[in-house]
Amino acid sequence: MYSNCVSYPPVPITATPCLLDLVPTRICAGFPSPAEDLGAERIDLSKVLITHPQATFLQRVSGHSMKDAGIFDNDILVIDRAIKPRHKMIVVAVVDGEFTVKQLYQRAGRVKLQAANPTYPDIVPKEGQTIEIWGVVTSCIKQFPSA
């Protein structure tokens, strides 16, 4: 079993809009700025997060091999299967029948899947082994405890 395996089956995205209010000011992550009392606009999370609805799936992450890329255990990945994977993209791959999330390395005819955690090894295909790039990760959804 490979590190950071995505252990749940992919869930297809529905075409139903998900409308939420977006406050037009940015939140300061450094020193606080004066609050502005401005109205909010409605945004559709589906339009913000999804480019190809028929080719987009959600999967929950299991493991810690991508922590330095900001992907943590139990995060939800938005994966687009219509995007052509390229060097340095974060991808979901199938290796020996199991899903894993890694950064794609493609240079000088070499392909490997790189972990974003120094305690995990990269996945380098062995002789006769096939690695299928299943999709490209476009977003990572985090959920924080609310109580």
Steps between C-alpha positions, in 0.01 A plus 500: 500500500633842408510801727211745494270257323159644422294226657148603407346457153473815287172688521376671182408867515140600440405793280299658783625848589630562852440871563664675796562862596845641425592810698691731260780586744796274568578368847834618632721213613762736643407813691128574526355764272192711566183308421295629212123465496457397138230284347571147388464354153376148427752257354446149374764269649444263210615769254797596717625145564387306191595552135386167354197374701466166316869421561528626859493284811553540874718270708595513867871473588637242738857553617772762537734471200383831346505719812767736365269572204222593744307174453419329829327188623122524453514792252272473198666526159331638189636292212455587133552209260474726191823689575815363339750427780830687477826519692459637857119461505345323797328190369301201612659185361418133507800289597456125528123548519508760780437874488770737621548877484845634410682764297577386146863510389552470122846595375752351255283194437474425872169484684450475873249600763650724765382523857480843665630369830868403539415194709322334204681356198422596143325240287717400205347244264676165507565289190163405350300705751237741368410823672174650376447871558131498587444876528643840592431653842360850451391583856523377855207549738579517869256464783581638844331405827215739569460425868 
